[in-house]
């Protein structure tokens, strides 16, 4: 039977040597990567907020720039899994800048909304993380 799905075709063409080259994912490894990516995103958000406090004229430019680079790095990571370690980190950094700038805009418009969103998000992440580990 002939298949036209490129993913199935690649899987069928793989040999044992190629497929044994990968390391199995563990809970510890996944947890560490999630933690690193969350920290990089927080650094990006702090960088975006710091950038706007020192130069408020670049709001639109930083939103466009960070949104565009976030999209580009996400595409590269999806197309090339080998590049996902570097592109994933850069994606998180630019996503943090984007979220930081957008959060600052919302905070200026409606005071107190960002702390509520951050506390809600952190509580959900902690509950889901505990459920995932157990």
N, CA, C and O atoms as a printed pandas DataFrame, in Angstrom:
     atom_number atom_name residue_name chain_id  residue_number  x_coord  y_coord  z_coord
0              1         N          UNK        A               1    0.827   -1.170    0.000
1              2        CA          UNK        A               1    0.000    0.000    0.000
2              3         C          UNK        A               1    0.882    1.248    0.000
3              4         O          UNK        A               1    1.813    1.357    0.798
4              5         N          UNK        A               2    0.592    2.168   -0.879
5              6        CA          UNK        A               2    1.388    3.376   -1.017
6              7         C          UNK        A               2    0.821    4.469   -0.125
7              8         O          UNK        A               2   -0.384    4.719   -0.116
8              9         N          UNK        A               3    1.709    5.119    0.627
9             10        CA          UNK        A               3    1.293    6.204    1.507
10            11         C          UNK        A               3    1.872    7.519    0.992
11            12         O          UNK        A               3    2.985    7.558    0.468
12            13         N          UNK        A               4    1.114    8.576    1.147
13            14        CA          UNK        A               4    1.600    9.889    0.729
14            15         C          UNK        A               4    1.978   10.768    1.906
15            16         O          UNK        A               4    2.453   11.887    1.709
16            17         N          UNK        A               5    1.782   10.292    3.118
17            18        CA          UNK        A               5    2.131   11.061    4.298
18            19         C          UNK        A               5    3.652   11.025    4.480
19            20         O          UNK        A               5    4.221    9.944    4.632
20            21         N          UNK        A               6    4.327   12.191    4.468
21            22        CA          UNK        A               6    5.788   12.189    4.568
22            23         C          UNK        A               6    6.310   11.692    5.907
23            24         O          UNK        A               6    7.413   11.148    5.969
24            25         N          UNK        A               7    5.544   11.866    6.980
25            26        CA          UNK        A               7    6.000   11.395    8.300
26            27         C          UNK        A               7    6.051    9.873    8.313
27            28         O          UNK        A               7    7.037    9.293    8.768
28            29         N          UNK        A               8    4.994    9.213    7.817
29            30        CA          UNK        A               8    4.986    7.751    7.756
30            31         C          UNK        A               8    6.077    7.231    6.837
31            32         O          UNK        A               8    6.679    6.196    7.123
32            33         N          UNK        A               9    6.341    7.923    5.749
33            34        CA          UNK        A               9    7.394    7.498    4.833
34            35         C          UNK        A               9    8.765    7.577    5.497
35            36         O          UNK        A               9    9.591    6.684    5.311
36            37         N          UNK        A              10    9.019    8.639    6.272
37            38        CA          UNK        A              10   10.302    8.761    6.980
38            39         C          UNK        A              10   10.451    7.678    8.040
39            40         O          UNK        A              10   11.539    7.130    8.219
40            41         N          UNK        A              11    9.363    7.366    8.746
41            42        CA          UNK        A              11    9.427    6.326    9.779
42            43         C          UNK        A              11    9.738    4.983    9.144
43            44         O          UNK        A              11   10.527    4.209    9.685
44            45         N          UNK        A              12    9.135    4.702    8.017
45            46        CA          UNK        A              12    9.392    3.432    7.341
46            47         C          UNK        A              12   10.817    3.336    6.820
47            48         O          UNK        A              12   11.365    2.237    6.738
48            49         N          UNK        A              13   11.424    4.453    6.468
49            50        CA          UNK        A              13   12.787    4.439    5.924
50            51         C          UNK        A              13   13.859    4.387    7.008
51            52         O          UNK        A              13   15.020    4.105    6.710
52            53         N          UNK        A              14   13.493    4.652    8.257
53            54        CA          UNK        A              14   14.471    4.622    9.337
54            55         C          UNK        A              14   14.964    3.204    9.588
55            56         O          UNK        A              14   14.204    2.240    9.502
56            57         N          UNK        A              15   16.243    3.098    9.897
57            58        CA          UNK        A              15   16.762    1.789   10.291
58            59         C          UNK        A              15   17.018    1.787   11.795
59            60         O          UNK        A              15   16.853    2.811   12.459
60            61         N          UNK        A              16   17.415    0.657   12.322
61            62        CA          UNK        A              16   17.596    0.529   13.781
62            63         C          UNK        A              16   18.705    1.429   14.300
63            64         O          UNK        A              16   18.610    1.945   15.414
64            65         N          UNK        A              17   19.753    1.624   13.512
65            66        CA          UNK        A              17   20.859    2.450   13.964
66            67         C          UNK        A              17   20.416    3.904   14.116
67            68         O          UNK        A              17   20.783    4.563   15.089
68            69         N          UNK        A              18   19.651    4.395   13.192
69            70        CA          UNK        A              18   19.205    5.785   13.237
70            71         C          UNK        A              18   18.246    6.016   14.396
71            72         O          UNK        A              18   18.340    7.035   15.080
72            73         N          UNK        A              19   17.341    5.099   14.621
73            74        CA          UNK        A              19   16.345    5.295   15.664
74            75         C          UNK        A              19   16.915    5.064   17.064
75            76         O          UNK        A              19   16.349    5.574   18.031
76            77         N          UNK        A              20   18.004    4.322   17.212
77            78        CA          UNK        A              20   18.581    4.096   18.531
78            79         C          UNK        A              20   19.505    5.235   18.948
79            80         O          UNK        A              20   20.092    5.194   20.029
80            81         N          UNK        A              21   19.634    6.236   18.111
81            82        CA          UNK        A              21   20.495    7.371   18.389
82            83         C          UNK        A              21   19.868    8.343   19.394
83            84         O          UNK        A              21   20.569    9.194   19.940
84            85         N          UNK        A              22   18.588    8.232   19.641
85            86        CA          UNK        A              22   17.894    9.167   20.511
86            87         C          UNK        A              22   17.821    8.639   21.940
87            88         O          UNK        A              22   17.836    7.432   22.177
88            89         N          UNK        A              23   17.743    9.575   22.883
89            90        CA          UNK        A              23   17.648    9.242   24.295
90            91         C          UNK        A              23   16.186    9.360   24.711
91            92         O          UNK        A              23   15.476   10.263   24.269
92            93         N          UNK        A              24   15.750    8.449   25.555
93            94        CA          UNK        A              24   14.360    8.482   26.023
94            95         C          UNK        A              24   14.148    9.666   26.956
95            96         O          UNK        A              24   15.044   10.060   27.703
96            97         N          UNK        A              25   12.965   10.212   26.895
97            98        CA          UNK        A              25   12.606   11.330   27.771
98            99         C          UNK        A              25   12.289   10.802   29.169
99           100         O          UNK        A              25   11.676    9.746   29.327
100          101         N          UNK        A              26   12.717   11.555   30.174
101          102        CA          UNK        A              26   12.408   11.201   31.558
102          103         C          UNK        A              26   11.634   12.347   32.203
103          104         O          UNK        A              26   11.645   13.472   31.704
104          105         N          UNK        A              27   10.967   12.054   33.306
105          106        CA          UNK        A              27   10.247   13.104   34.029
106          107         C          UNK        A              27   11.203   14.195   34.498
107          108         O          UNK        A              27   10.883   15.382   34.433
108          109         N          UNK        A              28   12.370   13.787   34.966
109          110        CA          UNK        A              28   13.357   14.742   35.455
110          111         C          UNK        A              28   13.852   15.647   34.331
111          112         O          UNK        A              28   13.983   16.857   34.516
112          113         N          UNK        A              29   14.123   15.067   33.176
113          114        CA          UNK        A              29   14.598   15.850   32.044
114          115         C          UNK        A              29   13.549   16.815   31.525
115          116         O          UNK        A              29   13.858   17.966   31.214
116          117         N          UNK        A              30   12.311   16.354   31.430
117          118        CA          UNK        A              30   11.232   17.219   30.966
118          119         C          UNK        A              30   10.987   18.341   31.967
119          120         O          UNK        A              30   10.790   19.493   31.580
120          121         N          UNK        A              31   11.000   18.008   33.242
121          122        CA          UNK        A              31   10.811   19.031   34.277
122          123         C          UNK        A              31   11.909   20.078   34.245
123          124         O          UNK        A              31   11.641   21.268   34.408
124          125         N          UNK        A              32   13.150   19.638   34.036
125          126        CA          UNK        A              32   14.272   20.585   33.980
126          127         C          UNK        A              32   14.149   21.503   32.770
127          128         O          UNK        A              32   14.394   22.704   32.877
128          129         N          UNK        A              33   13.774   20.952   31.632
129          130        CA          UNK        A              33   13.627   21.783   30.434
130          131         C          UNK        A              33   12.481   22.772   30.574
131          132         O          UNK        A              33   12.591   23.919   30.141
132          133         N          UNK        A              34   11.389   22.335   31.171
133          134        CA          UNK        A              34   10.267   23.256   31.393
134          135         C          UNK        A              34   10.708   24.383   32.317
135          136         O          UNK        A              34   10.387   25.547   32.073
136          137         N          UNK        A              35   11.435   24.051   33.369
137          138        CA          UNK        A              35   11.901   25.061   34.311
138          139         C          UNK        A              35   12.846   26.048   33.633
139          140         O          UNK        A              35   12.740   27.255   33.847
140          141         N          UNK        A              36   13.752   25.550   32.831
141          142        CA          UNK        A              36   14.690   26.427   32.119
142          143         C          UNK        A              36   13.939   27.341   31.165
143          144         O          UNK        A              36   14.214   28.540   31.107
144          145         N          UNK        A              37   12.993   26.788   30.417
145          146        CA          UNK        A              37   12.250   27.603   29.459
146          147         C          UNK        A              37   11.374   28.643   30.163
147          148         O          UNK        A              37   11.227   29.758   29.663
148          149         N          UNK        A              38   10.799   28.301   31.300
149          150        CA          UNK        A              38   10.008   29.271   32.047
150          151         C          UNK        A              38   10.913   30.391   32.571
151          152         O          UNK        A              38   10.533   31.561   32.529
152          153         N          UNK        A              39   12.096   30.043   33.059
153          154        CA          UNK        A              39   13.021   31.064   33.544
154          155         C          UNK        A              39   13.500   31.973   32.412
155          156         O          UNK        A              39   13.621   33.183   32.605
156          157         N          UNK        A              40   13.771   31.410   31.242
157          158        CA          UNK        A              40   14.185   32.230   30.091
158          159         C          UNK        A              40   13.050   33.158   29.671
159          160         O          UNK        A              40   13.292   34.308   29.303
160          161         N          UNK        A              41   11.812   32.665   29.726
161          162        CA          UNK        A              41   10.661   33.514   29.403
162          163         C          UNK        A              41   10.518   34.649   30.406
163          164         O          UNK        A              41   10.212   35.777   30.022
164          165         N          UNK        A              42   10.733   34.367   31.680
165          166        CA          UNK        A              42   10.667   35.418   32.694
166          167         C          UNK        A              42   11.779   36.449   32.510
167          168         O          UNK        A              42   11.562   37.643   32.718
168          169         N          UNK        A              43   12.961   35.993   32.125
169          170        CA          UNK        A              43   14.061   36.924   31.845
170          171         C          UNK        A              43   13.689   37.812   30.656
171          172         O          UNK        A              43   13.943   39.017   30.677
172          173         N          UNK        A              44   13.095   37.225   29.630
173          174        CA          UNK        A              44   12.661   38.018   28.480
174          175         C          UNK        A              44   11.593   39.029   28.848
175          176         O          UNK        A              44   11.612   40.158   28.357
176          177         N          UNK        A              45   10.658   38.636   29.707
177          178        CA          UNK        A              45    9.612   39.568   30.143
178          179         C          UNK        A              45   10.220   40.718   30.938
179          180         O          UNK        A              45    9.841   41.873   30.742
180          181         N          UNK        A              46   11.148   40.418   31.823
181          182        CA          UNK        A              46   11.816   41.471   32.598
182          183         C          UNK        A              46   12.613   42.390   31.668
183          184         O          UNK        A              46   12.658   43.603   31.872
184          185         N          UNK        A              47   13.236   41.804   30.651
185          186        CA          UNK        A              47   13.985   42.602   29.678
186          187         C          UNK        A              47   13.063   43.526   28.893
187          188         O          UNK        A              47   13.402   44.684   28.650
188          189         N          UNK        A              48   11.893   43.017   28.492
189          190        CA          UNK        A              48   10.934   43.846   27.769
190          191         C          UNK        A              48   10.401   44.980   28.615
191          192         O          UNK        A              48   10.272   46.103   28.129
192          193         N          UNK        A              49   10.091   44.711   29.868
193          194        CA          UNK        A              49    9.597   45.759   30.764
194          195         C          UNK        A              49   10.690   46.789   31.037
195          196         O          UNK        A              49   10.421   47.990   31.049
196          197         N          UNK        A              50   11.920   46.325   31.256
197          198        CA          UNK        A              50   13.043   47.232   31.475
198          199         C          UNK        A              50   13.283   48.112   30.253
199          200         O          UNK        A              50   13.555   49.306   30.382
200          201         N          UNK        A              51   13.181   47.521   29.078
201          202        CA          UNK        A              51   13.367   48.265   27.835
202          203         C          UNK        A              51   12.342   49.386   27.710
203          204         O          UNK        A              51   12.682   50.502   27.320
204          205         N          UNK        A              52   11.086   49.087   28.043
205          206        CA          UNK        A              52   10.044   50.097   27.910
206          207         C          UNK        A              52   10.125   51.183   28.970
207          208         O          UNK        A              52    9.770   52.332   28.705
208          209         N          UNK        A              53   10.586   50.840   30.162
209          210        CA          UNK        A              53   10.727   51.868   31.183
210          211         C          UNK        A              53   11.824   52.865   30.812
211          212         O          UNK        A              53   11.710   54.052   31.116
212          213         N          UNK        A              54   12.875   52.391   30.163
213          214        CA          UNK        A              54   13.982   53.270   29.781
214          215         C          UNK        A              54   13.749   53.977   28.452
215          216         O          UNK        A              54   14.303   55.053   28.227
216          217         N          UNK        A              55   12.938   53.395   27.561
217          218        CA          UNK        A              55   12.696   53.989   26.251
218          219         C          UNK        A              55   11.259   53.701   25.825
219          220         O          UNK        A              55   11.029   52.753   25.076
220          221         N          UNK        A              56   10.298   54.483   26.275
221          222        CA          UNK        A              56    8.887   54.176   25.990
222          223         C          UNK        A              56    8.479   54.393   24.533
223          224         O          UNK        A              56    7.355   54.058   24.161
224          225         N          UNK        A              57    9.357   54.940   23.704
225          226        CA          UNK        A              57    9.019   55.187   22.301
226          227         C          UNK        A              57    9.058   53.930   21.442
227          228         O          UNK        A              57    8.613   53.960   20.295
228          229         N          UNK        A              58    9.575   52.836   21.968
229          230        CA          UNK        A              58    9.756   51.633   21.145
230          231         C          UNK        A              58    8.696   50.570   21.412
231          232         O          UNK        A              58    8.949   49.387   21.184
232          233         N          UNK        A              59    7.526   50.960   21.884
233          234        CA          UNK        A              59    6.488   49.979   22.232
234          235         C          UNK        A              59    6.052   49.190   21.012
235          236         O          UNK        A              59    6.087   47.960   21.028
236          237         N          UNK        A              60    5.646   49.872   19.963
237          238        CA          UNK        A              60    5.141   49.190   18.768
238          239         C          UNK        A              60    6.258   48.402   18.091
239          240         O          UNK        A              60    6.044   47.275   17.644
240          241         N          UNK        A              61    7.437   48.990   18.016
241          242        CA          UNK        A              61    8.565   48.297   17.384
242          243         C          UNK        A              61    8.951   47.025   18.121
243          244         O          UNK        A              61    9.244   46.004   17.500
244          245         N          UNK        A              62    8.951   47.090   19.444
245          246        CA          UNK        A              62    9.318   45.890   20.205
246          247         C          UNK        A              62    8.248   44.814   20.114
247          248         O          UNK        A              62    8.572   43.626   20.106
248          249         N          UNK        A              63    6.974   45.207   20.046
249          250        CA          UNK        A              63    5.909   44.216   19.861
250          251         C          UNK        A              63    6.031   43.518   18.513
251          252         O          UNK        A              63    5.924   42.294   18.434
252          253         N          UNK        A              64    6.254   44.292   17.452
253          254        CA          UNK        A              64    6.386   43.707   16.111
254          255         C          UNK        A              64    7.643   42.849   16.023
255          256         O          UNK        A              64    7.597   41.721   15.533
256          257         N          UNK        A              65    8.761   43.384   16.499
257          258        CA          UNK        A              65   10.041   42.680   16.436
258          259         C          UNK        A              65    9.999   41.361   17.202
259          260         O          UNK        A              65   10.390   40.319   16.676
260          261         N          UNK        A              66    9.522   41.410   18.454
261          262        CA          UNK        A              66    9.503   40.185   19.264
262          263         C          UNK        A              66    8.461   39.195   18.745
263          264         O          UNK        A              66    8.707   37.989   18.759
264          265         N          UNK        A              67    7.310   39.674   18.289
265          266        CA          UNK        A              67    6.301   38.774   17.726
266          267         C          UNK        A              67    6.779   38.091   16.464
267          268         O          UNK        A              67    6.529   36.901   16.269
268          269         N          UNK        A              68    7.465   38.829   15.599
269          270        CA          UNK        A              68    7.987   38.253   14.354
270          271         C          UNK        A              68    9.064   37.208   14.632
271          272         O          UNK        A              68    9.044   36.123   14.053
272          273         N          UNK        A              69   10.001   37.536   15.519
273          274        CA          UNK        A              69   11.060   36.577   15.824
274          275         C          UNK        A              69   10.527   35.355   16.581
275          276         O          UNK        A              69   11.041   34.249   16.411
276          277         N          UNK        A              70    9.511   35.547   17.406
277          278        CA          UNK        A              70    8.878   34.404   18.063
278          279         C          UNK        A              70    8.309   33.453   17.029
279          280         O          UNK        A              70    8.499   32.240   17.122
280          281         N          UNK        A              71    7.619   33.994   16.053
281          282        CA          UNK        A              71    7.036   33.179   14.984
282          283         C          UNK        A              71    8.112   32.474   14.160
283          284         O          UNK        A              71    7.964   31.299   13.826
284          285         N          UNK        A              72    9.179   33.174   13.833
285          286        CA          UNK        A              72   10.260   32.591   13.023
286          287         C          UNK        A              72   10.935   31.448   13.770
287          288         O          UNK        A              72   11.160   30.384   13.194
288          289         N          UNK        A              73   11.260   31.650   15.039
289          290        CA          UNK        A              73   11.933   30.591   15.796
290          291         C          UNK        A              73   11.023   29.394   16.041
291          292         O          UNK        A              73   11.499   28.261   16.104
292          293         N          UNK        A              74    9.726   29.629   16.178
293          294        CA          UNK        A              74    8.791   28.507   16.317
294          295         C          UNK        A              74    8.753   27.689   15.031
295          296         O          UNK        A              74    8.729   26.459   15.084
296          297         N          UNK        A              75    8.746   28.348   13.887
297          298        CA          UNK        A              75    8.756   27.624   12.615
298          299         C          UNK        A              75   10.041   26.826   12.425
299          300         O          UNK        A              75   10.000   25.676   11.986
300          301         N          UNK        A              76   11.173   27.428   12.751
301          302        CA          UNK        A              76   12.447   26.722   12.605
302          303         C          UNK        A              76   12.489   25.502   13.513
303          304         O          UNK        A              76   12.959   24.441   13.102
304          305         N          UNK        A              77   12.005   25.638   14.740
305          306        CA          UNK        A              77   12.009   24.508   15.677
306          307         C          UNK        A              77   11.086   23.396   15.206
307          308         O          UNK        A              77   11.387   22.221   15.415
308          309         N          UNK        A              78    9.966   23.740   14.573
309          310        CA          UNK        A              78    9.061   22.702   14.072
310          311         C          UNK        A              78    9.628   22.005   12.841
311          312         O          UNK        A              78    9.440   20.802   12.662
312          313         N          UNK        A              79   10.315   22.756   12.000
313          314        CA          UNK        A              79   10.854   22.179   10.768
314          315         C          UNK        A              79   12.079   21.321   11.061
315          316         O          UNK        A              79   12.223   20.235   10.500
316          317         N          UNK        A              80   12.958   21.797   11.931
317          318        CA          UNK        A              80   14.196   21.082   12.229
318          319         C          UNK        A              80   14.264   20.752   13.719
319          320         O          UNK        A              80   14.639   21.612   14.516
320          321         N          UNK        A              81   13.913   19.535   14.111
321          322        CA          UNK        A              81   13.962   19.169   15.532
322          323         C          UNK        A              81   15.360   19.266   16.148
323          324         O          UNK        A              81   15.482   19.475   17.355
324          325         N          UNK        A              82   16.413   19.120   15.344
325          326        CA          UNK        A              82   17.766   19.224   15.883
326          327         C          UNK        A              82   18.084   20.646   16.328
327          328         O          UNK        A              82   18.913   20.851   17.214
328          329         N          UNK        A              83   17.432   21.620   15.720
329          330        CA          UNK        A              83   17.663   23.018   16.077
330          331         C          UNK        A              83   16.733   23.492   17.183
331          332         O          UNK        A              83   16.771   24.661   17.566
332          333         N          UNK        A              84   15.905   22.603   17.696
333          334        CA          UNK        A              84   14.894   23.035   18.662
334          335         C          UNK        A              84   15.487   23.465   19.998
335          336         O          UNK        A              84   14.860   24.252   20.708
336          337         N          UNK        A              85   16.652   22.987   20.364
337          338        CA          UNK        A              85   17.243   23.403   21.635
338          339         C          UNK        A              85   17.597   24.889   21.599
339          340         O          UNK        A              85   17.284   25.627   22.533
340          341         N          UNK        A              86   18.236   25.319   20.540
341          342        CA          UNK        A              86   18.615   26.721   20.412
342          343         C          UNK        A              86   17.394   27.572   20.086
343          344         O          UNK        A              86   17.177   28.616   20.701
344          345         N          UNK        A              87   16.599   27.125   19.117
345          346        CA          UNK        A              87   15.424   27.900   18.712
346          347         C          UNK        A              87   14.373   27.939   19.810
347          348         O          UNK        A              87   13.653   28.930   19.930
348          349         N          UNK        A              88   14.267   26.894   20.609
349          350        CA          UNK        A              88   13.330   26.893   21.728
350          351         C          UNK        A              88   13.703   27.926   22.768
351          352         O          UNK        A              88   12.835   28.608   23.312
352          353         N          UNK        A              89   14.987   28.045   23.048
353          354        CA          UNK        A              89   15.455   29.032   24.014
354          355         C          UNK        A              89   15.225   30.450   23.490
355          356         O          UNK        A              89   14.756   31.321   24.222
356          357         N          UNK        A              90   15.559   30.673   22.214
357          358        CA          UNK        A              90   15.336   31.994   21.629
358          359         C          UNK        A              90   13.846   32.309   21.522
359          360         O          UNK        A              90   13.435   33.455   21.706
360          361         N          UNK        A              91   13.038   31.290   21.223
361          362        CA          UNK        A              91   11.590   31.469   21.190
362          363         C          UNK        A              91   11.086   31.943   22.551
363          364         O          UNK        A              91   10.305   32.890   22.637
364          365         N          UNK        A              92   11.536   31.280   23.609
365          366        CA          UNK        A              92   11.100   31.660   24.963
366          367         C          UNK        A              92   11.559   33.071   25.320
367          368         O          UNK        A              92   10.823   33.817   25.966
368          369         N          UNK        A              93   12.758   33.439   24.910
369          370        CA          UNK        A              93   13.274   34.769   25.208
370          371         C          UNK        A              93   12.426   35.840   24.520
371          372         O          UNK        A              93   11.998   36.797   25.166
372          373         N          UNK        A              94   12.182   35.689   23.221
373          374        CA          UNK        A              94   11.395   36.685   22.496
374          375         C          UNK        A              94    9.916   36.652   22.899
375          376         O          UNK        A              94    9.247   37.685   22.894
376          377         N          UNK        A              95    9.412   35.470   23.246
377          378        CA          UNK        A              95    8.036   35.389   23.752
378          379         C          UNK        A              95    7.920   36.128   25.078
379          380         O          UNK        A              95    6.908   36.775   25.347
380          381         N          UNK        A              96    8.953   36.035   25.904
381          382        CA          UNK        A              96    8.971   36.772   27.161
382          383         C          UNK        A              96    8.971   38.280   26.939
383          384         O          UNK        A              96    8.272   39.014   27.637
384          385         N          UNK        A              97    9.757   38.741   25.962
385          386        CA          UNK        A              97    9.767   40.170   25.639
386          387         C          UNK        A              97    8.382   40.598   25.171
387          388         O          UNK        A              97    7.875   41.639   25.588
388          389         N          UNK        A              98    7.772   39.795   24.306
389          390        CA          UNK        A              98    6.440   40.108   23.788
390          391         C          UNK        A              98    5.415   40.174   24.923
391          392         O          UNK        A              98    4.631   41.119   25.012
392          393         N          UNK        A              99    5.433   39.162   25.784
393          394        CA          UNK        A              99    4.476   39.118   26.900
394          395         C          UNK        A              99    4.758   40.239   27.901
395          396         O          UNK        A              99    3.822   40.811   28.459
396          397         N          UNK        A             100    6.019   40.559   28.134
397          398        CA          UNK        A             100    6.363   41.637   29.052
398          399         C          UNK        A             100    5.876   42.989   28.556
399          400         O          UNK        A             100    5.318   43.770   29.328
400          401         N          UNK        A             101    6.082   43.272   27.279
401          402        CA          UNK        A             101    5.619   44.539   26.709
402          403         C          UNK        A             101    4.096   44.608   26.727
403          404         O          UNK        A             101    3.523   45.631   27.101
404          405         N          UNK        A             102    3.448   43.533   26.326
405          406        CA          UNK        A             102    1.990   43.502   26.315
406          407         C          UNK        A             102    1.431   43.612   27.735
407          408         O          UNK        A             102    0.421   44.281   27.954
408          409         N          UNK        A             103    2.075   42.966   28.689
409          410        CA          UNK        A             103    1.635   43.044   30.085
410          411         C          UNK        A             103    1.766   44.461   30.623
411          412         O          UNK        A             103    0.893   44.940   31.347
412          413         N          UNK        A             104    2.848   45.123   30.273
413          414        CA          UNK        A             104    3.030   46.502   30.726
414          415         C          UNK        A             104    1.964   47.412   30.127
415          416         O          UNK        A             104    1.475   48.318   30.801
416          417         N          UNK        A             105    1.602   47.181   28.878
417          418        CA          UNK        A             105    0.534   47.974   28.265
418          419         C          UNK        A             105   -0.800   47.745   28.979
419          420         O          UNK        A             105   -1.540   48.695   29.235
420          421         N          UNK        A             106   -1.104   46.494   29.298
421          422        CA          UNK        A             106   -2.342   46.207   30.026
422          423         C          UNK        A             106   -2.309   46.787   31.438
423          424         O          UNK        A             106   -3.329   47.260   31.940
424          425         N          UNK        A             107   -1.162   46.751   32.066
425          426        CA          UNK        A             107   -1.044   47.295   33.421
426          427         C          UNK        A             107   -1.234   48.805   33.422
427          428         O          UNK        A             107   -1.808   49.362   34.358
428          429         N          UNK        A             108   -0.757   49.463   32.379
429          430        CA          UNK        A             108   -0.956   50.909   32.286
430          431         C          UNK        A             108   -2.420   51.249   32.013
431          432         O          UNK        A             108   -2.922   52.275   32.472
432          433         N          UNK        A             109   -3.097   50.383   31.264
433          434        CA          UNK        A             109   -4.503   50.627   30.949
434          435         C          UNK        A             109   -5.417   50.289   32.131
435          436         O          UNK        A             109   -6.305   51.071   32.474
436          437         N          UNK        A             110   -5.200   49.122   32.755
437          438        CA          UNK        A             110   -6.040   48.655   33.862
438          439         C          UNK        A             110   -5.102   48.238   34.992
439          440         O          UNK        A             110   -4.485   47.175   34.922
440          441         N          UNK        A             111   -4.993   49.036   35.995
441          442        CA          UNK        A             111   -4.069   48.752   37.089
442          443         C          UNK        A             111   -4.440   47.509   37.884
443          444         O          UNK        A             111   -5.610   47.308   38.211
444          445         N          UNK        A             112   -3.461   46.678   38.196
445          446        CA          UNK        A             112   -3.668   45.501   39.020
446          447         C          UNK        A             112   -4.063   44.238   38.276
447          448         O          UNK        A             112   -4.201   43.183   38.894
448          449         N          UNK        A             113   -4.247   44.317   36.976
449          450        CA          UNK        A             113   -4.699   43.143   36.238
450          451         C          UNK        A             113   -3.562   42.133   36.020
451          452         O          UNK        A             113   -3.818   40.933   35.917
452          453         N          UNK        A             114   -2.354   42.591   35.951
453          454        CA          UNK        A             114   -1.239   41.694   35.655
454          455         C          UNK        A             114   -0.889   40.826   36.851
455          456         O          UNK        A             114   -0.595   39.644   36.675
456          457         N          UNK        A             115   -0.910   41.371   38.060
457          458        CA          UNK        A             115   -0.589   40.552   39.236
458          459         C          UNK        A             115   -1.618   39.445   39.409
459          460         O          UNK        A             115   -1.271   38.340   39.825
460          461         N          UNK        A             116   -2.874   39.725   39.097
461          462        CA          UNK        A             116   -3.911   38.702   39.165
462          463         C          UNK        A             116   -3.653   37.607   38.133
463          464         O          UNK        A             116   -3.790   36.421   38.434
464          465         N          UNK        A             117   -3.285   37.999   36.933
465          466        CA          UNK        A             117   -3.009   37.026   35.876
466          467         C          UNK        A             117   -1.779   36.184   36.211
467          468         O          UNK        A             117   -1.773   34.975   35.977
468          469         N          UNK        A             118   -0.750   36.809   36.749
469          470        CA          UNK        A             118    0.479   36.070   37.093
470          471         C          UNK        A             118    0.204   35.074   38.213
471          472         O          UNK        A             118    0.647   33.928   38.143
472          473         N          UNK        A             119   -0.522   35.500   39.247
473          474        CA          UNK        A             119   -0.821   34.585   40.354
474          475         C          UNK        A             119   -1.708   33.426   39.892
475          476         O          UNK        A             119   -1.498   32.286   40.308
476          477         N          UNK        A             120   -2.685   33.701   39.048
477          478        CA          UNK        A             120   -3.534   32.631   38.512
478          479         C          UNK        A             120   -2.747   31.652   37.666
479          480         O          UNK        A             120   -2.930   30.440   37.782
480          481         N          UNK        A             121   -1.875   32.166   36.817
481          482        CA          UNK        A             121   -1.063   31.303   35.958
482          483         C          UNK        A             121   -0.102   30.456   36.776
483          484         O          UNK        A             121    0.033   29.258   36.526
484          485         N          UNK        A             122    0.570   31.062   37.753
485          486        CA          UNK        A             122    1.514   30.301   38.577
486          487         C          UNK        A             122    0.813   29.219   39.386
487          488         O          UNK        A             122    1.349   28.121   39.536
488          489         N          UNK        A             123   -0.372   29.504   39.909
489          490        CA          UNK        A             123   -1.086   28.479   40.673
490          491         C          UNK        A             123   -1.500   27.318   39.774
491          492         O          UNK        A             123   -1.430   26.161   40.189
492          493         N          UNK        A             124   -1.926   27.610   38.562
493          494        CA          UNK        A             124   -2.296   26.540   37.630
494          495         C          UNK        A             124   -1.075   25.716   37.243
495          496         O          UNK        A             124   -1.148   24.488   37.193
496          497         N          UNK        A             125    0.044   26.377   36.970
497          498        CA          UNK        A             125    1.271   25.651   36.602
498          499         C          UNK        A             125    1.727   24.760   37.751
499          500         O          UNK        A             125    2.142   23.624   37.521
500          501         N          UNK        A             126    1.658   25.254   38.979
501          502        CA          UNK        A             126    2.077   24.444   40.123
502          503         C          UNK        A             126    1.167   23.232   40.320
503          504         O          UNK        A             126    1.650   22.127   40.565
504          505         N          UNK        A             127   -0.135   23.433   40.217
505          506        CA          UNK        A             127   -1.069   22.316   40.396
506          507         C          UNK        A             127   -0.878   21.277   39.297
507          508         O          UNK        A             127   -0.843   20.079   39.576
508          509         N          UNK        A             128   -0.755   21.725   38.057
509          510        CA          UNK        A             128   -0.572   20.775   36.954
510          511         C          UNK        A             128    0.791   20.077   37.073
511          512         O          UNK        A             128    0.903   18.887   36.779
512          513         N          UNK        A             129    1.824   20.814   37.501
513          514        CA          UNK        A             129    3.135   20.200   37.691
514          515         C          UNK        A             129    3.124   19.109   38.744
515          516         O          UNK        A             129    3.719   18.048   38.552
516          517         N          UNK        A             130    2.447   19.366   39.861
517          518        CA          UNK        A             130    2.333   18.352   40.916
518          519         C          UNK        A             130    1.546   17.140   40.406
519          520         O          UNK        A             130    1.912   15.995   40.672
520          521         N          UNK        A             131    0.477   17.403   39.681
521          522        CA          UNK        A             131   -0.313   16.284   39.121
522          523         C          UNK        A             131    0.511   15.484   38.118
523          524         O          UNK        A             131    0.384   14.262   38.054
524          525         N          UNK        A             132    1.352   16.154   37.336
525          526        CA          UNK        A             132    2.182   15.478   36.342
526          527         C          UNK        A             132    3.224   14.590   37.018
527          528         O          UNK        A             132    3.468   13.463   36.587
528          529         N          UNK        A             133    3.829   15.109   38.070
529          530        CA          UNK        A             133    4.872   14.341   38.763
530          531         C          UNK        A             133    4.281   13.134   39.487
531          532         O          UNK        A             133    4.872   12.054   39.499
532          533         N          UNK        A             134    3.103   13.330   40.094
533          534        CA          UNK        A             134    2.524   12.218   40.835
534          535         C          UNK        A             134    1.734   11.327   39.909
535          536         O          UNK        A             134    1.166   10.328   40.350
